[in-house]
């Protein structure tokens, strides 16, 4: 047990416990091992205390406690941070998972969601009204980390990033103040929250603009891993209506009933489609997908929008071991396609994957300086990840993804999406924020001069 953990056994812990209405869990107590666990099993840390906040008051109390005790503070929503920033050794974990209230106003097409909500929670609530906004592609992902990092998903080409649909946020900053942020109120902080990550405070509630999205044509179509298929995919994105979301996936064939067994474990590429246009054009979308190459497996049909965000869930449960890298690119150069084919063929496991997110369309109609998310001229964002069932296997395949990222570098932009960066990418923070970095440091100095919120891709004050 760490020094901080011993200290919290006494008067200090009692002082925190008297002001927190949620759960205070310490080492040695029932449920501690579960409470300290995060999605990425690479990060096995032992915090001195875990606070499961019941409300914004608990968030204020925990922020004040960690600051006054000079303890590390890890903030956790859905706990999907690949870097494990939702936990820490010897510090305090502020777990928002009890704060999952949602209210939808169908008249104004607005949804208010507490900071512990996942995209599964959010999509279920908004779908009841035939509405949605851009969110994650694994439903257990938290809305908070995804939105403050920028937020990519199936609806990005049509609706913009998740942060582009944020209309207000309630935030607890480092001095314990509770601030409501909009374009007109605390506007500088609101700007920073839209892409600047967890650097500026704890968002206790998000308000999103919603769009009319109910049932969609969606699902995966698999092809042999071939450069010609990828080049036709590149053309598909360049030419298609923005209502077509189409993620490119490169990896090994998963053991799915609609994929012939001979393709299980073999290199494939796939397009995960999400067509939000009229059903009368479904056949046209099917034809476009068929034109990419020989289809070796397909599960494409009409479904409620929330379902499309659950299709990776069983393949990627909590407790696997992940290591990530990311890139942005203008277009999809032939050299990048060559790297996708070469390194995709050496993908180390069925859970490992290369996922390419199109971020053109509505994402491009937001100015580079309008939010902290700086890469409005990028067409694609790529996530590279060896995901394995043991720590040893994941470590053994880190070199694969590093070489993959190096092969993509000549065909990529300087920075990458902060939510696709691992712990060893802290040196890239400035390039990830590009022209917006200096303004972010100014805002950081104003709201967090002592860098209480440093467990993130840190913008130092």
C-alpha positions in Angstrom: 0.0 0.0 0.0 1.3 3.4 -0.9 2.0 6.3 1.5 -1.2 8.1 0.3 -3.2 5.0 0.8 -2.1 4.7 4.4 -2.8 8.4 5.0 -6.3 8.0 3.7 -7.0 5.3 6.3 -7.2 8.0 9.0 -8.5 11.5 9.4 -7.9 12.5 5.8 -10.2 9.8 4.5 -12.8 10.7 7.1 -12.7 14.3 6.0 -13.3 13.2 2.4 -16.0 10.8 3.4 -18.0 13.4 5.2 -18.4 15.6 2.1 -19.0 12.9 -0.6 -22.5 11.4 -1.0 -21.4 8.7 -3.5 -19.0 5.8 -2.7 -15.5 6.2 -1.3 -13.5 3.0 -1.9 -10.0 2.5 -0.5 -7.4 -0.3 -0.8 -8.4 -3.4 1.2 -12.1 -2.6 1.1 -14.7 -4.7 -0.7 -14.9 -3.8 -4.4 -11.6 -2.0 -4.5 -10.1 -4.2 -7.3 -13.2 -3.8 -9.4 -13.3 0.0 -8.7 -9.7 0.5 -9.8 -10.0 -1.5 -13.1 -10.1 0.3 -16.4 -11.0 -0.8 -19.9 -7.4 -1.2 -21.1 -5.8 -4.0 -19.0 -2.3 -2.7 -19.7 -2.9 -0.2 -16.9 -3.0 -2.0 -13.5 -2.7 0.8 -11.0 -3.5 1.2 -7.3 -5.1 4.5 -6.4 -5.3 5.6 -2.8 -9.0 6.2 -3.2 -11.8 5.9 -5.7 -14.7 8.3 -5.5 -17.8 7.2 -7.3 -19.4 10.6 -7.5 -23.2 10.8 -7.1 -23.5 14.4 -8.4 -21.7 17.6 -9.2 -21.3 18.3 -5.5 -19.2 15.2 -5.2 -17.1 16.3 -8.1 -16.4 19.7 -6.5 -15.5 18.0 -3.2 -13.2 15.5 -4.8 -11.4 18.1 -6.9 -10.9 20.3 -3.9 -9.6 17.4 -1.8 -7.1 16.2 -4.5 -5.9 19.8 -4.9 -5.6 20.6 -1.2 -3.8 17.2 -0.5 -1.5 17.7 -3.5 -2.5 14.3 -4.8 -2.7 13.1 -8.4 -6.3 13.2 -9.7 -7.5 10.8 -12.4 -10.9 11.5 -14.0 -12.9 8.6 -15.4 -16.0 8.5 -17.5 -16.4 5.4 -19.6 -12.8 4.4 -18.7 -11.8 3.8 -22.4 -8.7 5.9 -22.3 -6.1 3.8 -24.1 -3.4 5.5 -22.0 -5.2 4.5 -18.8 -5.6 8.1 -17.7 -8.7 7.1 -15.8 -6.6 5.6 -13.0 -3.3 6.3 -11.2 -1.0 5.0 -8.5 -1.4 6.6 -5.0 -3.8 9.3 -6.1 -7.5 9.8 -6.3 -9.7 8.4 -9.0 -12.9 10.5 -9.7 -15.3 8.0 -11.2 -18.3 9.5 -12.9 -20.0 6.3 -13.8 -22.9 6.8 -11.4 -23.8 10.1 -13.1 -25.7 8.9 -16.1 -28.9 11.0 -16.2 -30.1 12.1 -19.7 -32.9 14.5 -20.7 -34.0 15.0 -24.3 -36.0 17.9 -25.7 -37.3 16.8 -29.0 -38.7 20.3 -29.8 -35.3 22.0 -29.7 -33.5 18.8 -30.6 -31.2 19.0 -27.6 -30.0 16.4 -25.2 -28.4 17.0 -21.8 -26.3 14.1 -20.5 -24.3 13.7 -17.3 -20.5 13.1 -17.6 -20.6 9.4 -16.7 -22.9 8.4 -19.6 -21.7 6.0 -22.3 -22.8 6.3 -25.9 -25.0 3.3 -25.3 -26.9 5.3 -22.7 -27.0 8.4 -24.9 -28.1 6.6 -28.1 -30.9 4.7 -26.4 -32.3 7.9 -24.9 -32.2 10.0 -28.1 -33.3 7.1 -30.4 -36.7 7.1 -28.7 -37.3 10.5 -30.3 -35.8 9.5 -33.7 -32.7 11.7 -33.0 -28.9 11.2 -32.7 -25.6 13.0 -32.8 -22.1 11.9 -33.6 -20.7 9.4 -31.1 -18.3 6.5 -30.6 -18.3 3.2 -32.5 -18.0 1.1 -29.4 -21.1 1.7 -27.3 -19.4 1.4 -23.9 -17.2 4.4 -24.7 -17.8 7.4 -22.4 -19.3 10.5 -23.9 -16.9 12.7 -22.0 -13.5 11.6 -23.2 -14.7 11.2 -26.8 -16.3 14.6 -27.0 -13.5 16.6 -25.3 -11.0 15.0 -27.6 -13.0 15.9 -30.7 -15.2 12.9 -31.3 -15.4 10.8 -34.4 -18.1 8.3 -35.4 -20.5 7.1 -38.1 -22.3 10.5 -38.4 -19.2 12.7 -38.7 -19.4 13.3 -42.4 -23.1 14.4 -42.1 -23.2 16.0 -38.7 -19.6 17.0 -37.8 -17.6 15.8 -34.8 -19.1 15.2 -31.4 -17.5 18.5 -30.2 -19.1 20.3 -33.1 -22.5 19.4 -31.8 -21.7 20.5 -28.2 -23.8 23.5 -27.3 -23.0 23.8 -23.6 -21.0 22.1 -20.8 -21.0 22.3 -17.0 -17.5 22.1 -15.7 -15.7 21.9 -12.4 -12.3 23.6 -12.7 -9.2 23.3 -10.6 -10.2 25.8 -7.9 -13.5 24.0 -7.4 -15.7 26.5 -9.3 -18.7 25.2 -11.2 -19.0 27.0 -14.6 -21.5 26.7 -17.4 -19.8 27.2 -20.7 -21.4 28.2 -24.0 -20.4 30.3 -27.1 -21.5 33.3 -25.0 -20.7 32.3 -21.4 -17.1 31.3 -20.4 -16.5 31.1 -24.2 -12.8 30.6 -24.0 -13.2 27.5 -21.8 -16.0 26.3 -24.0 -13.6 26.6 -27.0 -10.9 24.6 -25.2 -13.2 21.8 -24.2 -14.1 21.1 -27.8 -10.9 19.1 -28.6 -8.6 20.0 -25.8 -9.2 16.8 -23.9 -9.4 16.6 -20.1 -6.9 19.4 -19.5 -9.2 22.1 -18.2 -11.6 20.5 -15.7 -14.3 17.8 -15.1 -17.3 18.1 -17.3 -20.3 17.1 -15.2 -22.9 17.6 -18.0 -22.9 18.0 -21.7 -25.6 19.4 -23.9 -25.7 18.3 -27.6 -27.4 19.4 -30.8 -29.4 16.4 -32.2 -30.2 15.4 -35.8 -33.0 13.5 -37.3 -31.5 10.0 -37.5 -33.7 6.9 -36.7 -33.2 3.7 -38.7 -30.2 3.4 -41.0 -28.8 1.0 -43.5 -25.7 -0.3 -41.8 -23.2 -3.1 -41.2 -19.9 -4.5 -42.4 -18.9 -5.7 -45.8 -15.6 -7.7 -46.1 -13.2 -8.0 -49.0 -9.8 -9.6 -49.5 -7.0 -7.3 -48.4 -6.1 -5.7 -51.7 -4.8 -2.3 -52.7 -7.4 -2.0 -55.5 -10.2 -2.3 -52.9 -8.7 0.5 -50.8 -8.3 2.7 -53.8 -11.9 2.2 -54.7 -12.8 3.0 -51.1 -10.9 6.2 -51.4 -13.0 7.1 -54.5 -16.2 6.1 -52.6 -15.6 8.6 -49.9 -14.6 11.4 -52.3 -17.7 10.9 -54.4 -20.4 9.9 -51.9 -23.2 11.8 -50.3 -22.2 12.9 -46.8 -25.1 10.9 -45.4 -22.9 7.8 -46.0 -20.6 7.0 -43.1 -18.1 4.4 -44.1 -15.3 3.4 -41.8 -12.5 1.3 -43.3 -11.2 -1.6 -41.2 -8.1 -3.6 -41.9 -7.3 -6.7 -40.0 -8.0 -10.5 -39.7 -11.3 -12.1 -40.5 -13.4 -12.4 -37.3 -15.3 -15.7 -36.5 -18.7 -14.3 -37.6 -21.5 -16.5 -39.0 -21.8 -14.4 -42.2 -18.1 -14.7 -42.9 -17.1 -18.1 -44.4 -14.9 -20.1 -42.1 -12.0 -20.2 -44.6 -11.7 -16.4 -44.1 -11.5 -16.6 -40.3 -8.1 -15.3 -39.2 -7.1 -14.3 -42.7 -6.2 -10.7 -43.7 -9.2 -8.8 -44.9 -10.4 -5.3 -45.3 -13.9 -4.2 -44.5 -16.2 -1.2 -44.8 -18.5 -0.5 -41.9 -21.3 1.4 -43.6 -23.9 3.7 -42.0 -26.3 5.2 -44.5 -28.7 7.8 -43.0 -30.4 8.8 -46.2 -33.7 7.5 -47.5 -34.4 3.8 -47.7 -35.3 4.2 -51.4 -31.6 4.7 -52.0 -30.4 1.6 -50.1 -29.9 -0.4 -53.3 -27.7 2.3 -54.7 -25.5 2.1 -51.5 -25.4 -1.7 -51.8 -24.3 -1.4 -55.4 -21.5 1.1 -54.5 -20.2 -1.3 -51.8 -20.4 -4.3 -54.2 -18.3 -2.2 -56.7 -15.3 -2.0 -54.3 -14.3 -5.6 -54.9 -15.2 -9.3 -54.4 -17.4 -9.5 -51.3 -16.3 -12.4 -49.0 -18.9 -11.7 -46.3 -21.6 -9.1 -45.6 -24.0 -8.2 -42.9 -25.8 -5.2 -44.2 -29.4 -4.3 -43.4 -31.8 -1.8 -41.9 -31.4 -1.4 -38.2 -32.0 1.2 -35.5 -29.1 3.7 -35.4 -27.9 2.6 -31.9 -27.3 -0.9 -33.1 -24.5 0.2 -35.5 -22.5 1.4 -32.5 -22.7 -2.0 -30.8 -21.2 -4.1 -33.6 -17.7 -4.0 -32.2 -18.7 -4.6 -28.6 -18.4 -8.3 -28.3 -15.1 -8.3 -30.2 -13.6 -5.6 -27.9 -14.8 -6.2 -24.3 -13.1 -4.6 -21.3 -10.0 -6.4 -20.0 -8.0 -6.8 -23.3 -4.5 -5.3 -23.6 -4.2 -2.3 -26.0 -1.4 -0.1 -27.4 -2.4 2.6 -29.9 -0.9 5.0 -32.5 -2.7 7.4 -34.8 -2.3 9.5 -37.9 -4.2 12.2 -39.9 -3.9 12.4 -43.6 -5.1 14.5 -46.6 -6.7 12.0 -48.9 -5.4 8.5 -48.9 -2.1 8.5 -50.8 -1.0 5.3 -52.6 2.0 5.0 -50.2 -0.5 4.8 -47.3 -2.5 2.2 -49.1 0.7 0.1 -49.6 1.4 0.4 -45.8 -2.2 -0.7 -45.0 -1.8 -3.8 -47.1 1.7 -4.7 -45.9 1.2 -4.2 -42.2 -2.5 -5.2 -42.3 -1.4 -8.6 -43.5 0.7 -9.0 -40.4 -2.0 -7.9 -37.9 -1.3 -9.9 -34.7 -4.8 -10.9 -33.6 -8.4 -10.9 -34.5 -9.1 -8.1 -31.9 -6.3 -6.0 -33.4 -7.3 -3.6 -36.1 -6.5 -0.6 -38.3 -9.6 1.7 -38.4 -9.8 4.6 -40.8 -12.4 7.3 -40.0 -13.4 9.7 -42.8 -13.6 13.2 -41.4 -14.5 15.3 -44.4 -17.9 16.7 -45.2 -19.4 18.6 -42.2 -16.1 18.3 -40.3 -14.5 20.5 -43.0 -17.1 23.2 -42.7 -15.8 24.2 -39.2 -12.9 26.6 -39.2 -9.5 25.3 -37.9 -9.6 27.9 -35.1 -13.3 27.6 -34.3 -12.6 24.8 -31.8 -9.5 23.3 -30.2 -9.7 20.4 -32.7 -7.1 21.7 -35.2 -7.1 19.3 -38.2 -10.1 20.5 -40.2 -8.2 20.0 -43.4 -7.6 16.3 -42.7 -9.7 13.8 -44.7 -9.0 10.7 -42.7 -8.0 9.8 -39.1 -6.4 6.4 -38.7 -6.2 4.3 -35.5 -3.6 1.6 -35.3 -3.9 -0.9 -32.4 -2.4 -4.3 -31.5 -5.0 -5.6 -29.1 -4.2 -8.9 -27.4 -5.4 -11.1 -24.5 -2.2 -10.9 -22.5 0.2 -8.1 -21.5 3.2 -10.1 -22.9 1.6 -10.5 -26.3 0.7 -6.8 -26.5 4.3 -5.7 -25.6 5.7 -8.2 -28.1 3.7 -6.6 -30.9 4.3 -2.9 -30.0 7.1 -2.9 -32.6 4.6 -3.9 -35.3 2.4 -0.8 -34.7 5.4 1.5 -34.4 6.8 0.3 -37.7 3.4 0.6 -39.2 3.1 4.2 -38.0 6.6 5.0 -39.3 5.6 3.6 -42.7 2.5 5.9 -42.7 4.4 9.0 -41.6 5.7 10.2 -45.0 2.0 10.1 -46.2 0.5 11.7 -43.1 0.2 15.1 -41.5 2.4 16.1 -38.5 -0.1 15.5 -35.7 -2.8 13.0 -34.9 -6.0 12.6 -32.9 -5.3 12.8 -29.2 -7.7 9.9 -28.4 -5.6 7.6 -30.6 -2.3 8.5 -28.8 -0.6 6.3 -26.2 1.5 7.3 -23.2 4.7 7.6 -25.2 3.2 10.2 -27.5 3.3 13.1 -25.0 6.0 14.7 -27.1 3.5 15.1 -29.9 1.0 17.2 -28.0 2.0 20.5 -29.6 1.8 19.1 -33.1 -1.6 17.4 -32.3 -3.0 20.9 -31.5 -1.1 22.7 -34.2 -2.0 26.4 -34.5 -4.3 26.2 -31.5 -1.7 25.1 -29.0 -0.6 28.6 -27.8 -4.2 29.6 -27.1 -4.8 26.4 -25.2 -1.8 27.0 -23.0 -3.1 30.5 -22.2 -6.5 29.0 -21.2 -4.8 26.3 -19.2 -2.9 28.9 -17.2 -6.1 30.7 -16.4 -8.2 27.7 -15.3 -5.5 25.2 -14.1 -2.3 27.0 -13.3 -1.0 24.3 -11.0 -1.7 21.5 -13.6 -4.0 19.5 -11.4 -5.5 18.0 -14.5 -2.3 16.6 -15.9 -3.3 12.9 -16.4 -4.1 13.4 -20.0 -2.2 14.4 -23.2 -1.1 17.3 -21.2 -1.1 20.9 -22.2 1.3 22.3 -19.6 0.3 25.7 -18.2 
